[in-house]
């Protein structure tokens, strides 16, 4: 019989790496697998020395222009190939969601290459990110700066201060930023002016973000100079060009000016989803929606025969929001889409503060 196992992240790491084709993942996620990390793992199996299915969890405060949201991150979901098809991954997710709910998380969020399994568990696309394709040819249109250099350990505090300037981010400590900047295989460049770090840009993290500038900070001028330097380093002038010579830059929906500037230089930009989400605490989501409504209406936790949700009432009408509608209204995939706009208009809520601009930079994924 498979039971919940009290294992440490490092005890579960061999299973997680084995299930991911032997990739060495521990160093990529120091907030779960590092010393005294805030994250933990959920594992099931027959004995502690041999967990059969596991995942990592980490509760984080997401800072947004509309307020703070507590999100339970789930990552590195893995089941031993010899024990697949026995419902172990479902059991692990149930336990992970319960543990994150106890920590006060509004929603759970994860990233998945094959979302069908998670759709069956009630997960839906949430949030958005802007993905910009930066071709090699764009480098000649960007300004070089003599102040660009590689990261030094002593830069961590300055980088953390720049990170805090983002209005959409995950709350983290200076010590956590320092740990994340030390992830191996990542190229972090900084721009220094008059002895002060004024910009930074991180390229590469694991397999998924190998060609992505997934975190950056500073003025548009400084970040673009860093993008130029990353392009020059990845594609030397004496190397023959190919059609795949490009990098990608990830940005929150709130970074419109940066994205518009890159598009004006010939880059392509598209809006993608941030991740897959599932409601964990309906009462907390009702409070969050009430904060967004202000005096325009009321949002209260309510349970019907179909399950828990949010009862919404305002001058233009009233309705009941189930899990799908809660996610769609508060954290719509692709931003303020037509469905959300129609909802706002039908209830007379054009001035409400939702949708909420959730965003996680690449360093914060688990």
Beta strands, then each sheet from edge to edge (+ up, - down):
strand 1: 3-5
strand 2: 40-45
strand 3: 51-64
strand 4: 67-79
strand 5: 107-110
strand 6: 124-135
strand 7: 148-150
strand 8: 169-170
strand 9: 187-193
strand 10: 196-203
strand 11: 212-218
strand 12: 246-251
strand 13: 268-279
strand 14: 297-304
strand 15: 307-314
strand 16: 317-321
sheet 1: 1+ 2- 3+ 4- 5- 13+ 6- 12+ 11+ 10- 9+ 7-
sheet 2: 1+ 2- 3+ 8-
sheet 3: 14+ 15- 16+
end
